[in-house]
């Protein structure tokens, strides 16, 4: 048997795939299941394997070539089999592509490609060369003689421009550019006088590109430094996953009419609901799990958002396949939690956590990224208040989540502090309107502020120890009393504690010193902040101990060392993020940020 190897379709939004590497050479024997090549598309990679035993008789693409799903890549057949019909079919399919996709399939002289030509390059090759032109406007090539001449004259060939109406930088262009750079320019009479006034040496002045005389205005610009210089530190071509992301975002903005609406919502009850869920059901339920349930509930009431829009058709889906944006080294991936509405809270939590871990470990497959109908992007763990998310085409909407932050809330009983979160919904205005988006956010807000409807039956919010006496906070106002000696008491609402100084400085040593209390405050603040950040990053944290040491031992503290000992199964990158964020949000450490050095490190127990 014989067959054509084609570019696979990795998803409904895939437009092109790129050949990353070939595992088999032309005329190499391959067995059923052997890897033939690796391609990249949809921000992920896939290997194409042989479907049967045979020989790789033809290859129509080189590494770096790109093409749409279905484009011929190779032919596998028995060694002596006639593949003329298959080759003709492959070439016909290549000829049916857009001209930009098939330029490389013909010989340089416009003739039909030979067998050698067929070794690669039959699909769009976006790699550029210095020595070949194309049909675009402007100079695109450098002749070999020009390159050699540039090397002899120590000329940066990238600085040389081709002559007017020429499409190739020639040796003459290099020579003319070098002469302009090394010649002493002509000065106008006024420019000569201005040069003397400014103390400028004419031999140091560049010759204008058109060979004209240098003017006084040119000298004034030179004396003031001219326009700001731009020294390139580094540059990179966006390829691989980053290139795929760039292509998808460009496509999104070219096609969708983006509009974003924001809404701030009180999430105190949501955090209480998470605590209640963790106490009653199996699994490490997170805030994001309950938010996904709130999103699913909103998608049920507003199905126009659970949809795609392609070729003028707005398709609404039954399943709520919600993509969750995950930050990885090379960019952003969006694995899909399938059919959120059908899952229990514990199932949803396990599925989301498993997906996230596999994506971060690079162990995901193509099915994990396919079939999304709506996307949620959460930058709260990175301490972002709000942002404008970009729609993941062909979906019609995406929800962005910021961090939960404390805000003052004024009520009839006074002022209190509550956690609020900003939700940002970007939607395609071609499909839905602003009023629709407002109602969608309202439905999510109802679920977040009344989270009982998001919890399994029998799980109640606020079901903790109702007999515990609530301590009325004293609004950060404390009172210290000292009646005799160096000891005393500190009162804070319903709480009180003692302070004292060591005997060698006149105290009695019966209680911690004020500095000891401060170091304890810092240690406890770092411990609490670490716990909060672990919850934000959805990381398991069994315990955290904080050891704080002030230096020097006596007198004014100049530096503080804090060591956090964590018992956690999270990976090193996640733990490092947790500790870094904990230091940043710790209110006590912020008090000393500009006055005392604070070194925070961590270790595992």
C-alpha positions in Angstrom: 0.0 0.0 0.0 1.0 3.7 -0.3 -0.4 6.9 1.1 0.2 10.6 1.4 1.2 12.0 4.8 -0.7 15.2 5.5 -0.7 18.0 8.1 -3.1 17.0 10.8 -5.9 19.2 12.1 -5.2 19.7 15.8 -8.3 21.8 16.6 -11.2 23.7 15.2 -9.2 27.0 15.3 -6.0 25.6 13.7 -5.0 27.5 10.6 -1.4 26.4 10.0 1.1 23.9 11.3 4.9 24.1 11.2 7.4 21.3 10.6 9.8 21.2 13.6 11.9 18.2 12.7 12.1 15.1 10.6 12.9 11.7 12.2 13.2 9.8 8.9 15.2 10.7 5.8 14.0 10.4 2.2 14.2 6.7 1.0 14.5 5.5 4.6 12.6 2.4 5.6 9.9 2.9 8.2 7.7 0.6 10.2 4.1 1.0 11.3 4.2 3.4 14.3 7.6 4.8 13.6 7.9 8.6 14.1 8.1 10.4 10.7 8.2 14.1 11.8 7.2 16.5 14.5 4.9 19.5 13.9 3.7 22.5 16.0 0.3 24.2 15.9 -2.2 25.6 18.4 0.7 26.3 20.8 1.5 22.6 21.1 3.5 19.9 19.3 2.5 16.6 17.8 4.4 13.7 16.3 3.2 12.1 13.0 3.8 8.4 12.9 3.8 5.9 10.0 0.5 4.1 9.4 2.1 1.1 7.8 5.5 -0.5 6.9 7.2 1.0 3.9 9.7 3.6 2.6 9.6 7.4 3.0 9.6 7.9 -0.8 9.0 11.7 -1.0 9.2 14.7 1.3 7.4 17.9 0.4 8.4 20.1 3.4 11.6 21.1 5.2 12.0 22.0 8.8 10.5 25.5 9.4 7.9 25.1 6.5 4.3 25.9 7.3 1.0 24.9 5.8 -2.7 24.4 6.5 -4.3 21.2 7.8 -4.4 18.6 5.0 -1.4 19.9 3.1 0.8 17.0 1.7 4.0 16.5 3.7 5.4 13.2 2.4 4.6 9.9 0.7 5.1 6.5 2.3 5.0 3.4 0.0 6.7 0.1 -0.7 10.2 0.4 -2.1 9.3 -0.6 -5.6 5.7 0.7 -5.8 4.6 3.1 -8.4 3.8 6.4 -6.7 3.3 8.5 -9.8 -0.5 9.0 -9.2 0.1 9.8 -5.5 2.8 12.4 -6.4 0.5 14.0 -9.0 -2.3 14.2 -6.5 0.0 15.7 -3.9 1.2 18.3 -6.4 -2.3 19.1 -7.5 -3.3 19.7 -3.9 -0.3 22.0 -3.4 -1.1 23.9 -6.6 -4.6 24.4 -5.2 -3.2 26.4 -2.3 -2.9 30.2 -2.3 0.1 31.4 -4.4 1.9 32.5 -1.1 1.7 28.9 0.0 3.2 27.4 -3.1 5.9 29.7 -4.2 8.5 27.3 -3.0 7.1 24.4 -5.0 8.5 25.5 -8.4 12.1 25.8 -9.4 13.9 29.1 -9.4 13.4 29.4 -13.1 9.7 28.8 -12.9 10.0 25.2 -14.2 8.3 22.2 -12.6 10.1 21.0 -9.5 12.4 18.1 -9.9 12.7 15.1 -7.5 15.5 17.0 -5.7 13.3 20.0 -5.4 10.6 17.8 -3.9 12.9 16.9 -1.0 11.5 20.0 0.8 10.0 23.4 0.4 6.6 22.5 -1.1 4.7 24.4 1.5 5.0 28.0 2.7 8.5 28.6 3.9 8.6 31.8 6.0 12.4 31.7 6.5 14.2 34.5 4.7 17.6 34.5 3.0 20.0 37.3 2.3 20.8 36.3 -1.3 17.4 35.7 -2.8 14.6 38.1 -3.8 10.8 37.7 -3.9 7.9 39.6 -5.4 7.6 42.1 -2.6 8.6 45.7 -3.0 12.0 47.0 -1.9 15.4 45.5 -1.8 15.4 42.0 -0.3 18.8 40.5 -1.2 22.6 41.0 -1.1 24.8 39.9 -3.9 27.8 37.6 -3.0 30.2 40.2 -4.3 28.6 42.9 -2.2 29.0 40.7 0.9 32.6 40.1 0.2 33.3 43.8 -0.5 31.5 44.8 2.8 33.7 42.4 4.7 36.9 43.9 3.1 35.8 47.4 3.9 34.6 46.4 7.4 31.1 47.7 6.5 27.9 46.5 8.3 26.0 45.2 5.3 22.7 45.8 7.1 23.4 49.6 7.0 23.7 49.6 3.2 20.7 50.4 1.1 20.2 49.4 -2.5 20.1 52.0 -5.3 16.8 53.4 -6.4 14.6 50.9 -8.3 17.1 48.1 -7.5 16.1 45.1 -5.6 19.5 43.8 -4.7 22.3 45.4 -2.7 25.3 45.4 -5.1 29.1 45.9 -4.7 28.6 49.5 -6.1 26.1 50.2 -3.3 28.6 49.0 -0.7 31.4 51.1 -2.2 29.2 54.2 -2.5 28.1 53.9 1.1 31.7 53.5 2.3 32.8 56.6 0.5 30.1 58.7 2.0 31.1 57.5 5.5 34.8 58.2 5.1 34.8 61.3 2.9 35.2 64.8 4.4 31.9 66.6 3.7 31.4 69.9 2.0 30.1 72.8 4.2 28.1 75.8 3.3 29.7 79.1 4.2 27.3 79.6 7.1 28.0 76.0 8.2 31.8 76.8 8.2 31.3 79.7 10.5 29.0 77.6 12.7 31.5 74.8 12.9 34.2 77.3 14.2 31.7 78.6 16.8 30.9 75.1 18.0 34.5 73.9 17.8 33.6 71.0 15.5 36.1 69.2 13.2 34.6 68.9 9.6 36.4 65.6 9.2 34.3 64.1 12.0 31.0 65.0 10.3 29.0 62.4 8.3 28.4 63.0 4.6 24.6 63.4 3.8 23.3 60.4 2.0 22.4 62.5 -1.1 26.0 63.9 -1.2 24.8 67.5 -0.5 26.7 70.0 1.6 26.3 70.1 5.3 24.3 73.0 6.6 24.4 75.0 9.8 21.2 73.3 10.9 22.9 69.9 10.5 25.7 71.1 12.8 23.3 72.4 15.4 21.6 69.0 15.4 25.0 67.3 15.7 26.1 69.5 18.5 22.9 68.8 20.5 23.3 65.1 20.1 20.7 64.6 17.4 17.8 62.3 17.9 17.9 59.7 20.7 20.0 56.7 19.8 18.6 53.2 19.9 21.1 50.5 20.7 19.6 47.0 20.2 20.2 44.9 23.3 18.8 41.7 21.7 16.2 40.7 19.3 14.3 37.5 18.5 12.0 36.2 15.9 8.7 35.0 17.4 8.5 31.4 16.5 7.3 28.2 18.3 4.7 28.7 21.0 5.3 32.4 21.2 4.8 32.8 17.5 1.5 30.8 17.7 0.4 33.1 20.5 1.2 36.2 18.5 -0.7 34.8 15.5 -3.7 33.9 17.5 -3.9 37.3 19.3 -3.4 39.1 16.0 -6.2 37.0 14.5 -8.4 37.8 17.5 -8.0 41.6 17.2 -8.4 41.5 13.4 -11.7 39.6 13.5 -13.4 40.2 16.8 -14.8 43.6 17.9 -13.4 43.6 21.4 -15.3 45.3 24.2 -14.5 44.9 27.9 -16.8 45.5 30.9 -15.6 45.4 34.5 -17.4 44.6 37.8 -16.1 44.6 41.3 -17.7 41.9 43.6 -17.6 41.2 47.3 -16.0 37.7 47.7 -16.0 37.4 51.5 -18.9 34.9 51.3 -17.0 33.0 48.5 -14.0 32.5 50.7 -16.2 31.3 53.5 -17.8 28.8 51.1 -14.4 27.5 50.2 -13.7 26.8 53.9 -17.0 25.1 54.3 -16.4 22.9 51.2 -13.0 21.9 52.4 -14.4 20.8 55.7 -17.2 18.7 54.3 -16.1 17.1 51.0 -13.0 15.3 49.8 -10.5 17.2 47.7 -8.7 20.5 48.0 -11.4 22.8 46.7 -10.1 26.3 45.7 -11.7 29.7 45.0 -11.2 29.1 41.3 -13.3 25.9 41.5 -16.3 27.8 42.9 -15.7 30.6 40.4 -15.8 28.0 37.5 -19.2 26.8 38.9 -20.4 30.4 39.0 -19.3 30.8 35.4 -21.1 27.6 34.3 -24.2 28.8 36.0 -24.0 32.1 34.1 -23.4 30.2 30.8 -26.6 28.2 31.4 -28.6 31.4 31.8 -26.9 33.3 29.0 -26.0 30.6 26.3 -25.0 33.2 23.8 -21.6 33.4 25.6 -21.0 29.7 25.5 -20.3 29.8 21.8 -18.0 30.3 18.9 -18.3 32.6 15.9 -16.9 31.5 12.6 -17.8 32.3 9.0 -20.7 34.4 10.1 -22.2 31.6 12.1 -22.8 32.0 15.9 -22.8 28.4 17.3 -24.0 27.8 20.8 -23.1 24.6 22.6 -24.7 22.4 25.2 -21.5 21.6 27.1 -19.7 24.2 29.2 -16.1 23.4 28.1 -14.2 26.1 30.0 -10.6 26.9 29.2 -8.4 28.0 32.1 -5.3 30.0 31.2 -2.1 28.5 32.6 1.2 30.4 32.6 4.1 28.2 31.3 7.8 29.1 30.4 7.2 29.8 26.7 3.9 31.6 27.0 0.3 30.8 27.9 -1.7 27.6 27.4 -5.4 27.1 27.8 -6.3 23.6 28.8 -10.0 22.9 28.7 -12.1 21.6 31.6 -14.8 19.6 29.8 -18.5 19.8 30.6 -18.1 21.8 33.9 -21.9 21.7 34.6 -22.0 17.9 34.8 -19.2 17.6 37.4 -19.5 17.6 41.1 -17.4 20.1 43.0 -14.9 17.5 44.0 -14.7 16.2 40.4 -14.3 19.7 39.1 -11.5 20.5 41.6 -9.7 17.2 40.8 -10.0 17.8 37.0 -8.8 21.4 37.1 -5.9 20.6 39.4 -4.8 17.6 37.3 -5.0 19.6 34.1 -3.0 22.5 35.5 -0.3 20.2 36.9 0.1 18.3 33.6 0.3 21.4 31.5 2.9 23.0 33.9 4.9 19.7 33.7 4.6 19.6 29.9 2.8 16.3 30.0 -0.4 17.4 28.3 -1.8 16.2 25.0 -3.7 17.8 22.2 -7.1 16.7 23.5 -6.4 18.8 26.7 -6.4 22.0 24.6 -9.3 21.3 22.3 -13.1 22.0 22.3 -13.2 25.1 24.4 -16.4 27.2 24.4 -15.4 29.9 27.0 -12.2 30.9 28.7 -11.3 32.1 32.2 -7.9 33.9 32.8 -6.9 34.4 36.4 -4.1 36.8 37.1 -5.0 37.2 40.8 -2.2 34.9 42.0 0.2 37.4 40.3 -1.3 40.3 42.4 -2.9 42.0 39.3 -5.9 44.1 40.3 -7.6 44.0 36.8 -6.7 43.6 33.2 -8.3 43.4 29.7 -8.3 39.8 28.5 -8.2 39.0 24.8 -10.8 36.7 23.3 -9.5 33.2 22.4 -10.9 32.7 18.8 -13.2 31.4 17.7 -14.9 31.8 21.1 -17.0 34.9 21.7 -16.0 35.9 25.3 -13.3 35.5 28.0 -13.5 36.4 31.7 -10.5 37.9 33.4 -10.1 37.6 37.2 -8.0 40.0 39.4 -6.8 39.5 42.9 -9.0 39.7 46.0 -8.1 42.9 47.9 -9.3 44.5 51.0 -11.6 47.5 50.5 -13.3 49.8 53.0 -17.1 49.2 53.0 -19.4 51.8 54.6 -22.6 50.5 56.1 -25.3 51.8 58.5 -23.3 50.1 61.3 -20.0 51.8 60.5 -17.0 51.1 58.3 -15.6 47.6 57.8 -13.0 46.0 55.5 -14.1 43.3 53.0 -12.4 41.4 50.2 -13.4 42.4 46.6 -12.4 41.0 43.3 -12.6 42.6 39.9 -14.1 40.6 37.0 -13.3 41.8 33.5 -15.4 40.3 30.6 -14.2 40.8 27.1 -16.7 39.9 24.4 -17.2 40.1 20.6 -19.6 42.9 20.0 -20.5 41.4 16.6 -22.3 38.7 18.5 -23.5 40.1 21.9 -24.1 43.5 23.3 -23.0 45.5 26.3 -26.3 44.9 28.1 -25.9 41.2 27.6 -22.4 41.3 29.1 -23.7 43.3 32.1 -26.4 40.7 32.7 -23.8 37.9 32.4 -21.6 39.5 35.0 -24.6 40.1 37.3 -25.4 36.3 37.2 -21.8 35.5 38.1 -21.9 38.1 40.9 -25.1 36.5 42.3 -23.3 33.2 42.5 -20.3 34.7 44.2 -22.1 36.7 46.8 -24.6 33.9 47.6 -22.3 30.9 47.1 -24.7 28.4 48.8 -26.1 27.7 45.3 -22.5 26.7 44.2 -22.0 24.2 47.0 -23.2 20.5 47.2 -26.4 19.9 49.1 -25.8 19.7 52.8 -22.8 22.1 52.8 -23.6 25.4 54.5 -21.6 28.6 54.5 -20.6 29.8 58.0 -21.1 26.5 59.6 -18.2 26.8 62.0 -18.0 27.2 65.8 -21.0 29.5 66.4 -20.3 29.5 70.2 -16.9 31.2 69.8 -17.0 34.7 71.2 -16.3 37.3 68.5 -13.5 39.8 69.4 -14.3 43.3 68.4 -11.2 44.7 66.6 -9.7 47.9 68.0 -9.0 49.5 64.5 -5.2 49.1 64.9 -5.1 51.3 68.0 -3.1 49.9 71.0 -2.3 51.4 74.4 1.0 50.7 76.2 1.2 51.4 80.0 4.3 51.6 82.1 3.9 52.3 85.8 7.3 51.5 87.2 10.7 50.2 85.9 11.0 49.1 82.2 8.1 46.6 82.2 4.5 47.3 81.2 1.3 46.1 79.5 -0.1 46.6 76.0 -3.8 46.6 75.5 -5.6 45.9 72.2 -9.3 45.6 72.5 -10.0 42.4 74.4 -6.3 41.3 74.3 -3.3 42.3 76.4 0.3 41.3 76.7 3.4 42.2 78.7 6.7 43.7 77.7 10.0 44.1 79.6 13.7 44.6 79.1 16.6 42.4 80.1 18.1 42.8 83.6 21.5 44.0 82.2 19.8 47.2 80.9 17.7 47.8 83.9 14.7 45.7 83.4 13.5 42.5 85.1 13.5 40.1 82.1 9.9 38.9 82.8 8.6 39.4 79.3 9.7 39.8 75.7 11.1 43.2 74.8 9.3 45.6 72.4 11.8 44.5 69.7 11.0 40.9 70.4 7.3 41.7 70.0 8.1 43.4 66.7 10.1 40.4 65.3 7.2 38.2 66.4 4.8 40.4 64.5 6.9 40.1 61.4 7.2 36.4 61.7 3.5 35.9 62.2 2.6 38.3 59.3 5.0 36.3 57.0 3.4 33.0 58.1 -0.2 34.3 57.4 0.9 35.9 54.1 2.5 32.6 53.0 -0.7 30.7 53.8 -2.8 33.2 51.8 -0.5 33.0 48.8 -0.5 29.2 48.9 -4.3 29.4 48.6 -4.1 31.8 45.7 -1.7 29.5 43.8 -3.8 26.5 44.7 -0.8 24.9 46.4 -1.0 22.4 49.2 0.7 23.8 52.3 0.7 21.5 55.4 2.7 23.9 57.6 4.9 26.9 57.6 7.4 27.9 60.3 9.1 31.4 60.2 12.3 32.1 62.1 13.2 35.8 62.3 16.6 37.1 63.5 17.4 40.8 63.9 21.0 42.0 63.6 23.0 43.2 65.5 22.1 41.6 68.8 22.0 45.0 70.6 21.1 48.5 69.6 19.4 49.6 66.5 18.3 46.8 64.1 20.1 47.2 60.7 19.1 43.9 59.0 16.6 41.1 59.5 16.9 37.5 58.3 13.7 35.5 57.9 13.8 31.8 57.1 10.5 30.1 56.1 10.3 26.4 56.5 7.5 25.0 54.4 6.0 21.5 54.3 4.5 21.3 50.8 4.2 19.1 47.8 4.3 22.0 45.4 7.1 22.3 42.9 10.1 24.7 43.5 8.8 27.3 41.1 5.5 27.5 42.8 7.0 27.6 46.3 9.4 30.4 45.2 6.4 32.5 43.8 4.5 31.9 47.1 7.4 33.1 49.2 8.2 36.1 47.0 4.5 37.2 47.0 4.2 36.7 50.8 7.1 39.1 51.4 5.6 41.6 49.1 2.1 41.6 50.6 3.1 41.3 54.3 2.0 44.5 55.9 4.6 44.4 58.6 7.5 43.9 56.2 6.2 46.8 54.2 6.5 49.1 57.3 10.3 48.6 57.3 10.9 48.3 53.6 12.8 51.6 53.2 14.6 51.5 56.6 15.8 48.0 57.4 17.2 45.3 55.1 15.0 42.2 55.1 16.4 39.0 53.6 13.7 36.3 53.2 14.7 32.7 52.2 12.9 29.4 52.4 13.7 25.8 52.9 11.6 22.6 52.9 10.9 20.6 56.0 
